[in-house]
């Protein structure tokens, strides 16, 4: 998704004190030329590790374990690898990211993989490229879409931006962002701006997002302020290139239904009642899979683990992609259209083809309550409603008139099998302490990774997921040595 873009663009300086020396230094263990290294690798060959889930965390963990000499199997419930990294080919003259889209910052293992190892070309996302939809313009003849410089003439708008900039500094009681906004004295006409910049970016909506949790996570962010998009590759092709050596160990269409760790060996059972034996297991499934009890554990997971995943949020979200006959927005905007925020029903949209292709494409990014509302509709109804909202944003029914006959694709992450949601977010009553507990191993035999287990500020991101894969492998090795 496009998380973390706006707070950085608005000038809030995220501290870089929490780099990743302990995580990244662990990668140096791959040098096995010394006698101790050879002995260690031989020892690891006696261990079979099964990883549940072939998303970014699972692929990294599998690749890293195989590099270290472990016997590795990856069991993936769906028919593809990548998890919430997925793209759409053939819809336009470039591939469109349906899930994760941006690379956040240049201080992460993920950034190094993309640039130094796969050597992909990047577009840096401009820091000042967004437009705002001002609700009280809708009765006028002119379009309601206004640039940031125009919007800055209005006191209520600048007060809203100050609210957004100050959100990461919040230190009051644990409340939703919406609750704090409602007592700020800012006009409710600005609700859409605040929701687009905060709730929607964190994969939810302001009436669900904890402002205290937002501040807690933002204070730990350390990957850097820049955001990048791939020019001529997709995030999935980067994963497949980097982790090519482990892909043959991935077993697709294999849904783990039970994990029994009561005996000397851990026994996993899939949907066809087939059993698998392992010495250690790394579980990288989305948060919803744990919340919904898709996997039966024997013994049951500790109550602290259940409390942990119960106190972290993850809701629905959609990306609706539209292809038009012309880039009509160029006639309205005086410069390149970046992201548009502020419209209540469609919290964020952007011109997708910038720096990548020529086909005029808009992506709408709708998280939380609004995303779930569109998810409850048929695809045809969702298309009609969202398109109508685009007409309101750009005026004169121009979106409906310009849409190509085959110009619509909906990625509904709430309905994606074995995922059922966008990405995790901080709830009221939650906090990083619950992410840390979710990440904790059980009996030094079950280990947990995935973006929701990142307790140092990078949840909800691909680079965060990869960092948890590194952590889980290091913990697993420590349980043996």
VOPAGU-2260 file (C-alpha; in pm, 1 decimal, decimal comma):
REM VOPAGU-2260
SITE   aa  ch    i         X         Y         Z
SITE  UNK   A    0       0,0       0,0       0,0
SITE  UNK   A    1     107,7     363,6       4,6
SITE  UNK   A    2     147,4     393,7     379,5
SITE  UNK   A    3     369,5     662,2     539,6
SITE  UNK   A    4     372,7     899,8     246,7
SITE  UNK   A    5     191,7    1205,8     375,7
SITE  UNK   A    6     332,4    1264,5     721,3
SITE  UNK   A    7     676,5    1268,7     562,2
SITE  UNK   A    8     565,5    1495,3     278,2
SITE  UNK   A    9     416,3    1743,2     520,2
SITE  UNK   A   10     753,1    1797,6     678,1
SITE  UNK   A   11     741,2    1590,3     997,2
SITE  UNK   A   12    1096,5    1471,6    1053,2
SITE  UNK   A   13    1095,2    1108,0    1158,3
SITE  UNK   A   14    1390,3    1019,5    1382,9
SITE  UNK   A   15    1648,6     781,5    1243,9
SITE  UNK   A   16    1783,4     673,0    1579,4
SITE  UNK   A   17    1639,3     327,1    1551,7
SITE  UNK   A   18    1835,7     189,7    1257,2
SITE  UNK   A   19    1866,8    -185,6    1230,2
SITE  UNK   A   20    2217,7    -278,6    1339,7
SITE  UNK   A   21    2116,0    -596,4    1519,5
SITE  UNK   A   22    1887,0    -714,8    1243,5
SITE  UNK   A   23    2107,1    -636,9     949,1
SITE  UNK   A   24    2427,2    -751,7    1114,8
SITE  UNK   A   25    2273,7   -1096,5    1140,7
SITE  UNK   A   26    2303,9   -1128,3     764,5
SITE  UNK   A   27    2680,2   -1140,1     807,1
SITE  UNK   A   28    2645,5   -1488,8     950,4
SITE  UNK   A   29    2634,3   -1626,4     596,9
SITE  UNK   A   30    3012,6   -1637,7     585,0
SITE  UNK   A   31    3085,2   -2002,6     664,7
SITE  UNK   A   32    3452,8   -2018,3     565,2
SITE  UNK   A   33    3582,5   -2055,8     921,3
SITE  UNK   A   34    3576,7   -2387,5    1106,4
SITE  UNK   A   35    3308,0   -2275,1    1348,3
SITE  UNK   A   36    3087,6   -2169,1    1058,9
SITE  UNK   A   37    3126,6   -2504,4     884,9
SITE  UNK   A   38    3043,7   -2687,6    1207,1
SITE  UNK   A   39    2738,3   -2471,1    1259,0
SITE  UNK   A   40    2608,5   -2529,5     906,0
SITE  UNK   A   41    2651,3   -2905,3     946,3
SITE  UNK   A   42    2452,6   -2884,8    1267,2
SITE  UNK   A   43    2174,8   -2686,4    1099,3
SITE  UNK   A   44    2140,8   -2954,2     831,5
SITE  UNK   A   45    2000,8   -3182,4    1100,1
SITE  UNK   A   46    1705,9   -2947,8    1147,0
SITE  UNK   A   47    1393,6   -2923,5     935,5
SITE  UNK   A   48    1213,9   -2591,6     948,8
SITE  UNK   A   49     867,4   -2542,8     803,7
SITE  UNK   A   50     751,9   -2190,5     727,9
SITE  UNK   A   51     379,7   -2123,6     708,5
SITE  UNK   A   52     315,0   -1855,4     447,0
SITE  UNK   A   53     508,3   -1742,3     138,8
SITE  UNK   A   54     475,0   -1366,3     168,7
SITE  UNK   A   55     773,8   -1135,8     201,5
SITE  UNK   A   56     852,6   -1247,8     557,6
SITE  UNK   A   57     821,1   -1617,1     475,0
SITE  UNK   A   58    1030,2   -1598,0     158,6
SITE  UNK   A   59    1306,9   -1404,6     329,7
SITE  UNK   A   60    1309,1   -1639,9     627,9
SITE  UNK   A   61    1316,2   -1944,1     398,2
SITE  UNK   A   62    1595,9   -1805,4     183,8
SITE  UNK   A   63    1797,5   -1701,9     489,6
SITE  UNK   A   64    1754,4   -2041,8     658,3
SITE  UNK   A   65    1855,2   -2225,1     341,9
SITE  UNK   A   66    2164,4   -2006,5     316,5
SITE  UNK   A   67    2247,5   -2111,9     670,7
SITE  UNK   A   68    2215,4   -2481,6     587,8
SITE  UNK   A   69    1872,0   -2570,8     726,8
SITE  UNK   A   70    1630,0   -2806,9     554,5
SITE  UNK   A   71    1341,7   -2578,1     461,3
SITE  UNK   A   72     985,9   -2621,8     339,9
SITE  UNK   A   73     736,9   -2338,4     287,2
SITE  UNK   A   74     365,6   -2419,7     296,6
SITE  UNK   A   75     150,1   -2159,2     123,7
SITE  UNK   A   76    -229,2   -2176,1     140,6
SITE  UNK   A   77    -295,2   -1986,4    -183,8
SITE  UNK   A   78    -194,0   -2057,0    -541,1
SITE  UNK   A   79      76,7   -1787,5    -550,9
SITE  UNK   A   80     369,1   -1647,0    -358,6
SITE  UNK   A   81     400,4   -1286,9    -242,1
SITE  UNK   A   82     108,8   -1252,6      -1,2
SITE  UNK   A   83      -3,3    -888,9     -15,0
SITE  UNK   A   84     253,1    -817,7    -286,6
SITE  UNK   A   85      64,4    -863,3    -612,4
SITE  UNK   A   86      35,8    -690,5    -947,9
SITE  UNK   A   87    -199,6    -665,7   -1243,2
SITE  UNK   A   88     -55,5    -737,7   -1589,0
SITE  UNK   A   89    -218,5    -666,9   -1925,4
SITE  UNK   A   90    -461,6    -402,9   -1799,8
SITE  UNK   A   91    -237,8    -114,0   -1907,3
SITE  UNK   A   92      94,1     -63,1   -2084,1
SITE  UNK   A   93     265,4    -117,1   -1748,3
SITE  UNK   A   94     209,4    -349,6   -1454,5
SITE  UNK   A   95      -3,1    -207,9   -1171,9
SITE  UNK   A   96      61,0    -286,2    -806,4
SITE  UNK   A   97    -253,1    -420,0    -640,7
SITE  UNK   A   98    -110,5    -439,6    -289,8
SITE  UNK   A   99     212,3    -296,3    -156,2
SITE  UNK   A  100     323,6     -21,2    -392,1
SITE  UNK   A  101     598,1     198,2    -250,0
SITE  UNK   A  102     940,1     134,6    -101,2
SITE  UNK   A  103     954,2     345,6     212,4
SITE  UNK   A  104    1293,9     495,3     287,1
SITE  UNK   A  105    1645,0     390,3     191,8
SITE  UNK   A  106    1759,8     254,2     526,9
SITE  UNK   A  107    1630,5    -102,0     511,8
SITE  UNK   A  108    1728,1    -446,5     392,9
SITE  UNK   A  109    1438,8    -428,9     145,3
SITE  UNK   A  110    1576,8    -112,3     -15,4
SITE  UNK   A  111    1917,8    -280,0     -45,2
SITE  UNK   A  112    1762,9    -585,0    -206,4
SITE  UNK   A  113    1576,5    -371,3    -459,1
SITE  UNK   A  114    1862,9    -138,9    -551,8
SITE  UNK   A  115    2187,1    -327,0    -487,5
SITE  UNK   A  116    2096,1    -689,8    -547,9
SITE  UNK   A  117    1809,8    -686,6    -799,3
SITE  UNK   A  118    1926,1    -345,7    -930,5
SITE  UNK   A  119    1577,0    -220,7   -1007,9
SITE  UNK   A  120    1523,9     134,4   -1133,5
SITE  UNK   A  121    1323,7     363,2    -906,8
SITE  UNK   A  122    1114,2     677,9    -928,3
SITE  UNK   A  123    1135,0     888,4    -615,6
SITE  UNK   A  124     785,3     995,3    -515,9
SITE  UNK   A  125     777,4    1377,8    -507,1
SITE  UNK   A  126     715,9    1523,8    -164,7
SITE  UNK   A  127     474,9    1792,8    -285,4
SITE  UNK   A  128     246,2    1642,8    -544,0
SITE  UNK   A  129     -96,6    1624,6    -386,4
SITE  UNK   A  130    -430,1    1793,1    -433,0
SITE  UNK   A  131    -719,9    1833,1    -195,3
SITE  UNK   A  132   -1090,5    1801,2    -241,7
SITE  UNK   A  133   -1269,1    2077,9     -50,5
SITE  UNK   A  134   -1622,0    1974,9      39,1
SITE  UNK   A  135   -1782,9    2320,9      27,6
SITE  UNK   A  136   -1678,5    2378,0    -336,3
SITE  UNK   A  137   -1922,9    2118,0    -464,6
SITE  UNK   A  138   -2205,3    2364,5    -541,7
SITE  UNK   A  139   -1987,6    2587,0    -756,8
SITE  UNK   A  140   -1931,9    2555,4   -1127,8
SITE  UNK   A  141   -1558,0    2509,8   -1093,9
SITE  UNK   A  142   -1412,8    2170,6    -998,3
SITE  UNK   A  143   -1375,4    2108,7    -626,5
SITE  UNK   A  144   -1021,3    1981,4    -677,3
SITE  UNK   A  145    -768,0    2231,3    -547,8
SITE  UNK   A  146    -390,9    2234,8    -517,6
SITE  UNK   A  147    -215,7    2250,0    -185,0
SITE  UNK   A  148    -107,1    2609,1    -247,5
SITE  UNK   A  149    -468,6    2710,6    -311,3
SITE  UNK   A  150    -593,4    2518,9      -8,2
SITE  UNK   A  151    -338,9    2688,0     215,6
SITE  UNK   A  152    -542,5    3009,6     180,9
SITE  UNK   A  153    -805,1    2860,6     410,1
SITE  UNK   A  154    -754,1    2865,5     784,8
SITE  UNK   A  155    -950,3    2544,6     844,6
SITE  UNK   A  156    -729,0    2362,3     598,7
SITE  UNK   A  157    -404,9    2481,9     757,3
SITE  UNK   A  158    -541,8    2391,9    1101,6
SITE  UNK   A  159    -611,8    2041,5     971,9
SITE  UNK   A  160    -259,7    2008,1     835,7
SITE  UNK   A  161    -124,5    2117,3    1173,0
SITE  UNK   A  162    -341,9    1852,1    1337,1
SITE  UNK   A  163    -194,5    1588,0    1106,1
SITE  UNK   A  164     162,4    1708,5    1163,5
SITE  UNK   A  165     111,9    1704,2    1540,1
SITE  UNK   A  166     -51,7    1360,5    1552,1
SITE  UNK   A  167     286,1    1178,2    1574,7
SITE  UNK   A  168     369,7    1394,8    1878,4
SITE  UNK   A  169      50,3    1308,0    2067,0
SITE  UNK   A  170      96,0    1214,2    2434,0
SITE  UNK   A  171    -257,2    1224,5    2575,4
SITE  UNK   A  172    -501,9     947,6    2665,3
SITE  UNK   A  173    -553,7     656,4    2430,0
SITE  UNK   A  174    -830,6     768,6    2193,2
SITE  UNK   A  175    -918,8     728,7    1829,7
SITE  UNK   A  176    -793,2     992,3    1588,5
SITE  UNK   A  177   -1154,8    1082,4    1517,2
SITE  UNK   A  178   -1225,4    1145,2    1886,1
SITE  UNK   A  179    -930,9    1381,9    1916,9
SITE  UNK   A  180   -1019,1    1554,9    1589,1
SITE  UNK   A  181   -1378,2    1608,6    1701,8
SITE  UNK   A  182   -1259,0    1810,3    2003,3
SITE  UNK   A  183    -997,0    2009,0    1809,9
SITE  UNK   A  184   -1234,6    2286,7    1704,9
SITE  UNK   A  185   -1162,7    2220,6    1336,6
SITE  UNK   A  186   -1457,8    2225,2    1097,6
SITE  UNK   A  187   -1600,8    1882,1    1026,1
SITE  UNK   A  188   -1572,6    1971,8     655,5
SITE  UNK   A  189   -1204,4    1890,3     700,5
SITE  UNK   A  190   -1272,5    1538,7     827,5
SITE  UNK   A  191   -1192,5    1388,1     487,7
SITE  UNK   A  192    -851,6    1554,3     477,4
SITE  UNK   A  193    -757,8    1423,3     822,5
SITE  UNK   A  194    -888,4    1077,1     740,6
SITE  UNK   A  195    -705,5    1062,2     409,2
SITE  UNK   A  196    -376,3    1167,8     565,6
SITE  UNK   A  197    -394,4     950,1     876,7
SITE  UNK   A  198    -650,7     669,6     902,5
SITE  UNK   A  199    -646,6     568,2     536,9
SITE  UNK   A  200    -265,5     571,9     526,5
SITE  UNK   A  201    -251,3     337,4     824,1
SITE  UNK   A  202    -484,8      90,3     654,2
SITE  UNK   A  203    -803,5     185,3     835,9
SITE  UNK   A  204   -1017,2     490,1     920,8
SITE  UNK   A  205    -986,1     757,0    1187,8
SITE  UNK   A  206   -1267,9     614,5    1400,0
SITE  UNK   A  207   -1061,6     296,1    1447,5
SITE  UNK   A  208    -705,0     421,4    1452,4
SITE  UNK   A  209    -545,5     492,2    1791,0
SITE  UNK   A  210    -371,9     830,1    1785,7
SITE  UNK   A  211    -152,8     719,7    2075,6
SITE  UNK   A  212     -60,6     403,1    1888,4
SITE  UNK   A  213       7,0     606,4    1574,3
SITE  UNK   A  214     247,1     828,4    1768,7
SITE  UNK   A  215     414,5     531,4    1935,8
SITE  UNK   A  216     481,8     358,7    1604,4
SITE  UNK   A  217     584,4     674,2    1423,1
SITE  UNK   A  218     843,2     754,8    1689,7
SITE  UNK   A  219    1017,1     425,3    1607,8
SITE  UNK   A  220    1020,5     467,9    1230,2
SITE  UNK   A  221    1379,9     451,0    1107,1
SITE  UNK   A  222    1382,5     352,9     739,7
SITE  UNK   A  223    1395,4     710,8     612,1
SITE  UNK   A  224    1160,1     973,3     475,0
SITE  UNK   A  225    1183,7     911,1     101,1
SITE  UNK   A  226     936,2     695,2     -87,7
SITE  UNK   A  227    1008,2     518,6    -416,0
SITE  UNK   A  228     818,3     334,5    -686,3
SITE  UNK   A  229     960,9      82,6    -930,1
SITE  UNK   A  230     992,7     206,5   -1288,3
SITE  UNK   A  231    1008,1    -111,6   -1491,4
SITE  UNK   A  232     963,7    -401,9   -1250,0
SITE  UNK   A  233     707,1    -503,6    -991,6
SITE  UNK   A  234     761,7    -573,5    -625,6
SITE  UNK   A  235     672,9    -937,7    -687,5
SITE  UNK   A  236     938,1    -977,2    -957,9
SITE  UNK   A  237    1190,2    -834,2    -711,4
SITE  UNK   A  238    1086,9   -1094,0    -453,0
SITE  UNK   A  239    1098,5   -1372,9    -709,0
SITE  UNK   A  240    1441,8   -1264,6    -832,5
SITE  UNK   A  241    1598,3   -1226,8    -489,4
SITE  UNK   A  242    1448,6   -1546,0    -349,5
SITE  UNK   A  243    1468,8   -1763,7    -661,7
SITE  UNK   A  244    1671,8   -2024,1    -473,0
SITE  UNK   A  245    1393,8   -2088,7    -220,9
SITE  UNK   A  246    1095,4   -2084,7    -458,7
SITE  UNK   A  247    1127,0   -2459,0    -539,2
SITE  UNK   A  248    1072,6   -2526,2    -167,1
SITE  UNK   A  249     733,1   -2350,9    -171,2
SITE  UNK   A  250     433,2   -2586,2    -175,5
SITE  UNK   A  251     129,3   -2396,1    -302,7
SITE  UNK   A  252    -236,0   -2470,7    -227,1
SITE  UNK   A  253    -131,5   -2613,4     107,1
SITE  UNK   A  254    -335,2   -2462,5     388,8
SITE  UNK   A  255    -207,1   -2550,2     734,7
SITE  UNK   A  256    -505,2   -2630,6     954,1
SITE  UNK   A  257    -335,3   -2770,8    1263,1
SITE  UNK   A  258       1,4   -2736,4    1434,8
SITE  UNK   A  259      73,3   -2991,8    1707,3
SITE  UNK   A  260     388,7   -2911,5    1900,2
SITE  UNK   A  261     323,1   -3141,3    2195,4
SITE  UNK   A  262     568,5   -3412,3    2085,7
SITE  UNK   A  263     937,0   -3436,4    2002,1
SITE  UNK   A  264     858,5   -3334,4    1645,7
SITE  UNK   A  265     614,5   -3063,3    1543,7
SITE  UNK   A  266     336,4   -3203,5    1326,4
SITE  UNK   A  267     152,2   -2980,0    1080,6
SITE  UNK   A  268    -166,3   -3096,4     910,0
SITE  UNK   A  269    -308,3   -2942,3     592,8
SITE  UNK   A  270    -661,2   -2912,7     454,1
SITE  UNK   A  271    -634,4   -3258,9     296,7
SITE  UNK   A  272    -522,1   -3415,0     625,9
SITE  UNK   A  273    -167,0   -3458,1     499,8
SITE  UNK   A  274      97,0   -3436,3     775,1
SITE  UNK   A  275     438,1   -3268,5     778,2
SITE  UNK   A  276     713,3   -3305,8    1038,7
SITE  UNK   A  277     944,9   -3027,4    1154,0
SITE  UNK   A  278    1188,1   -2942,1    1431,9
SITE  UNK   A  279    1097,0   -2573,9    1424,9
SITE  UNK   A  280     813,8   -2376,1    1264,2
SITE  UNK   A  281     797,6   -2010,4    1159,7
SITE  UNK   A  282     443,1   -1876,9    1125,4
SITE  UNK   A  283     408,5   -1576,5     892,9
SITE  UNK   A  284      34,3   -1577,3     822,5
SITE  UNK   A  285    -165,4   -1250,8     817,3
SITE  UNK   A  286    -309,2   -1133,4    1147,0
SITE  UNK   A  287    -663,6   -1223,0    1039,5
SITE  UNK   A  288    -570,3   -1591,6    1007,2
SITE  UNK   A  289    -473,2   -1600,8    1373,6
SITE  UNK   A  290    -770,3   -1388,2    1482,0
SITE  UNK   A  291   -1018,5   -1612,0    1299,2
SITE  UNK   A  292    -872,2   -1935,4    1436,9
SITE  UNK   A  293    -788,4   -2082,7    1096,7
SITE  UNK   A  294    -503,6   -2280,6    1256,4
SITE  UNK   A  295    -570,5   -2511,8    1550,3
SITE  UNK   A  296    -272,9   -2524,1    1788,3
SITE  UNK   A  297    -201,1   -2811,1    2027,0
SITE  UNK   A  298    -128,2   -2713,8    2297,4
SITE  UNK   A  299    -331,0   -2397,1    2254,1
SITE  UNK   A  300    -136,2   -2075,5    2218,9
SITE  UNK   A  301     -63,9   -1894,4    2546,6
SITE  UNK   A  302    -330,4   -1647,3    2656,8
SITE  UNK   A  303     -75,3   -1367,0    2618,4
SITE  UNK   A  304     -46,6   -1453,4    2248,7
SITE  UNK   A  305    -424,1   -1449,1    2207,8
SITE  UNK   A  306    -441,8   -1114,0    2387,4
SITE  UNK   A  307    -171,6    -984,2    2155,7
SITE  UNK   A  308    -344,9   -1054,3    1825,6
SITE  UNK   A  309    -678,9    -946,9    1972,2
SITE  UNK   A  310    -537,9    -601,5    2047,8
SITE  UNK   A  311    -398,3    -528,6    1701,3
SITE  UNK   A  312    -633,0    -414,3    1426,5
SITE  UNK   A  313    -663,7    -531,4    1068,5
SITE  UNK   A  314    -960,9    -444,7     850,4
SITE  UNK   A  315   -1070,7    -445,2     490,8
SITE  UNK   A  316    -940,7    -234,1     207,7
SITE  UNK   A  317    -980,3    -204,3    -167,1
SITE  UNK   A  318    -785,7     -70,4    -460,1
SITE  UNK   A  319   -1011,0      21,0    -750,3
SITE  UNK   A  320    -822,9      79,5   -1076,7
SITE  UNK   A  321    -972,6     284,2   -1363,2
SITE  UNK   A  322    -841,4     322,0   -1719,9
SITE  UNK   A  323    -958,2     620,2   -1925,0
SITE  UNK   A  324    -943,3     732,7   -2284,1
SITE  UNK   A  325    -767,0    1052,5   -2182,9
SITE  UNK   A  326    -587,9    1197,8   -1882,5
SITE  UNK   A  327    -866,4    1449,3   -1823,4
SITE  UNK   A  328    -716,2    1554,6   -1492,2
SITE  UNK   A  329    -436,7    1735,2   -1677,2
SITE  UNK   A  330    -692,0    1991,8   -1789,9
SITE  UNK   A  331    -787,9    2062,8   -1429,4
SITE  UNK   A  332    -453,7    2057,0   -1251,0
SITE  UNK   A  333    -177,6    2303,1   -1327,7
SITE  UNK   A  334      90,6    2041,3   -1267,8
SITE  UNK   A  335     126,8    1664,3   -1239,3
SITE  UNK   A  336    -156,1    1508,2   -1043,1
SITE  UNK   A  337     -13,3    1324,3    -745,1
SITE  UNK   A  338    -242,8    1203,4    -471,0
SITE  UNK   A  339    -588,0    1351,0    -417,2
SITE  UNK   A  340    -725,0    1342,5     -65,3
SITE  UNK   A  341   -1013,6    1493,5     128,4
SITE  UNK   A  342   -1316,0    1333,7     -37,5
SITE  UNK   A  343   -1495,5    1135,1     229,9
SITE  UNK   A  344   -1603,6     839,0      16,4
SITE  UNK   A  345   -1271,2     796,8    -165,8
SITE  UNK   A  346   -1002,5     893,4      87,8
SITE  UNK   A  347    -714,6     880,8    -160,8
SITE  UNK   A  348    -653,8     844,9    -532,0
SITE  UNK   A  349    -356,3     905,4    -758,0
SITE  UNK   A  350    -243,7     902,1   -1121,1
SITE  UNK   A  351     -77,2     563,8   -1149,4
SITE  UNK   A  352     108,8     590,3   -1478,2
SITE  UNK   A  353     349,2     868,0   -1376,5
SITE  UNK   A  354     701,5     764,5   -1476,5
SITE  UNK   A  355     583,6     415,9   -1573,8
SITE  UNK   A  356     352,9     418,3   -1874,1
SITE  UNK   A  357     132,9     617,8   -2109,0
SITE  UNK   A  358    -213,5     474,7   -2041,0
SITE  UNK   A  359    -419,0     716,6   -1825,6
SITE  UNK   A  360    -482,4     525,5   -1503,5
SITE  UNK   A  361    -626,0     633,2   -1168,7
SITE  UNK   A  362    -594,1     417,2    -858,3
SITE  UNK   A  363    -836,2     470,6    -571,2
SITE  UNK   A  364    -713,7     353,9    -229,8
SITE  UNK   A  365   -1000,1     301,0      15,4
SITE  UNK   A  366    -931,7     154,9     358,4
SITE  UNK   A  367   -1130,8      91,2     674,9
SITE  UNK   A  368   -1505,7     149,7     689,5
SITE  UNK   A  369   -1536,1     290,7     338,7
SITE  UNK   A  370   -1337,5       2,4     194,7
SITE  UNK   A  371   -1561,1    -246,3     371,9
SITE  UNK   A  372   -1871,0     -69,1     239,9
SITE  UNK   A  373   -1753,6    -110,7    -118,0
SITE  UNK   A  374   -1651,0    -469,5     -41,7
SITE  UNK   A  375   -2010,5    -547,1      59,5
SITE  UNK   A  376   -2132,3    -451,7    -289,9
SITE  UNK   A  377   -2108,4    -642,6    -613,3
SITE  UNK   A  378   -1811,0    -540,3    -825,2
SITE  UNK   A  379   -2044,0    -372,7   -1074,2
SITE  UNK   A  380   -2215,3    -170,1    -803,2
SITE  UNK   A  381   -1881,7     -76,4    -645,2
SITE  UNK   A  382   -1759,1      36,7    -985,3
SITE  UNK   A  383   -2063,7     257,8   -1035,2
SITE  UNK   A  384   -2048,4     416,1    -691,8
SITE  UNK   A  385   -1674,8     486,7    -700,7
SITE  UNK   A  386   -1696,7     619,3   -1055,5
SITE  UNK   A  387   -1976,2     852,2    -944,1
SITE  UNK   A  388   -1750,2     982,3    -669,7
SITE  UNK   A  389   -1475,9    1045,2    -926,6
SITE  UNK   A  390   -1728,4    1248,6   -1123,7
SITE  UNK   A  391   -1789,6    1458,4    -812,5
SITE  UNK   A  392   -1418,6    1511,4    -760,6
SITE  UNK   A  393   -1333,2    1608,8   -1118,5
SITE  UNK   A  394   -1668,7    1756,5   -1221,2
SITE  UNK   A  395   -1892,2    1742,7   -1529,6
SITE  UNK   A  396   -1922,1    1360,3   -1526,3
SITE  UNK   A  397   -1589,7    1353,8   -1702,1
SITE  UNK   A  398   -1474,1    1032,5   -1535,4
SITE  UNK   A  399   -1782,0     838,6   -1647,6
SITE  UNK   A  400   -1757,1     980,4   -1999,5
SITE  UNK   A  401   -1387,9     890,1   -2029,7
SITE  UNK   A  402   -1388,0     540,6   -1879,5
SITE  UNK   A  403   -1297,5     268,7   -2127,9
SITE  UNK   A  404   -1528,4     -28,9   -2161,9
SITE  UNK   A  405   -1278,2    -269,1   -2005,1
SITE  UNK   A  406   -1127,0      -2,4   -1783,1
SITE  UNK   A  407   -1205,4    -125,9   -1432,0
SITE  UNK   A  408   -1038,0    -364,6   -1190,7
SITE  UNK   A  409   -1116,0    -407,3    -821,1
SITE  UNK   A  410    -871,4    -562,0    -577,6
SITE  UNK   A  411   -1067,3    -636,2    -262,7
SITE  UNK   A  412    -820,2    -742,7       4,7
SITE  UNK   A  413   -1098,1    -818,1     250,8
SITE  UNK   A  414   -1212,2   -1099,7      20,5
SITE  UNK   A  415    -865,9   -1229,2     -70,7
SITE  UNK   A  416    -854,4   -1592,0      45,2
SITE  UNK   A  417    -613,3   -1659,1     332,2
SITE  UNK   A  418    -549,1   -1284,6     376,3
SITE  UNK   A  419    -886,4   -1114,7     439,3
SITE  UNK   A  420    -763,5    -764,0     505,9
SITE  UNK   A  421    -524,9    -485,0     417,3
SITE  UNK   A  422    -255,6    -454,6     686,2
SITE  UNK   A  423    -236,6    -416,1    1061,3
SITE  UNK   A  424    -291,0     -90,0    1247,8
SITE  UNK   A  425    -279,4      27,1    1612,4
SITE  UNK   A  426    -609,5       2,6    1798,6
SITE  UNK   A  427    -717,0     188,7    2109,4
SITE  UNK   A  428    -607,6     -24,9    2402,6
SITE  UNK   A  429    -329,8    -180,2    2197,1
SITE  UNK   A  430      27,3     -69,4    2148,3
SITE  UNK   A  431     370,4    -198,3    2056,2
SITE  UNK   A  432     375,4    -417,5    2366,0
SITE  UNK   A  433     117,0    -640,0    2196,0
SITE  UNK   A  434     314,1    -656,3    1872,7
SITE  UNK   A  435     617,4    -765,3    2074,5
SITE  UNK   A  436     415,3   -1038,0    2243,1
SITE  UNK   A  437     276,0   -1149,0    1907,5
SITE  UNK   A  438     634,6   -1179,4    1785,4
SITE  UNK   A  439     751,1   -1382,4    2086,3
SITE  UNK   A  440     838,1   -1747,1    2026,7
SITE  UNK   A  441     644,8   -2026,1    2196,0
SITE  UNK   A  442     850,1   -2292,8    2373,0
SITE  UNK   A  443    1147,2   -2203,4    2150,9
SITE  UNK   A  444     978,4   -2410,3    1880,2
SITE  UNK   A  445     715,9   -2186,3    1720,9
SITE  UNK   A  446     838,0   -1852,5    1586,5
SITE  UNK   A  447     630,2   -1568,3    1448,3
SITE  UNK   A  448     699,4   -1320,7    1167,1
SITE  UNK   A  449     503,2   -1093,8     933,3
SITE  UNK   A  450     431,0    -722,7     930,5
SITE  UNK   A  451     192,9    -736,2    1227,7
SITE  UNK   A  452     474,4    -871,4    1448,1
SITE  UNK   A  453     702,8    -572,9    1384,7
SITE  UNK   A  454     733,3    -386,6    1715,1
SITE  UNK   A  455     983,7    -120,5    1613,0
SITE  UNK   A  456     767,3     103,8    1397,4
SITE  UNK   A  457     761,7     -67,0    1056,5
SITE  UNK   A  458     436,9    -262,0    1073,5
SITE  UNK   A  459     220,4    -248,7     763,2
SITE  UNK   A  460     519,0    -242,8     525,3
SITE  UNK   A  461     713,7    -488,6     311,5
SITE  UNK   A  462    1043,1    -382,1     463,3
SITE  UNK   A  463     894,3    -436,1     808,9
SITE  UNK   A  464     782,5    -787,0     711,3
SITE  UNK   A  465    1132,5    -869,4     587,7
SITE  UNK   A  466    1287,3    -741,5     909,2
SITE  UNK   A  467    1063,8    -976,6    1108,0
SITE  UNK   A  468    1180,6   -1264,8     890,3
SITE  UNK   A  469    1540,2   -1182,4     985,7
SITE  UNK   A  470    1446,1   -1159,1    1352,5
SITE  UNK   A  471    1259,5   -1490,5    1352,6
SITE  UNK   A  472    1552,9   -1673,9    1194,1
SITE  UNK   A  473    1796,6   -1525,0    1445,5
SITE  UNK   A  474    1568,3   -1634,2    1730,4
SITE  UNK   A  475    1537,4   -1980,2    1579,9
SITE  UNK   A  476    1915,0   -2017,6    1549,2
SITE  UNK   A  477    1959,6   -1902,8    1907,3
SITE  UNK   A  478    1720,7   -2177,8    2021,4
SITE  UNK   A  479    1958,8   -2435,2    1874,4
SITE  UNK   A  480    2304,3   -2298,4    1946,7
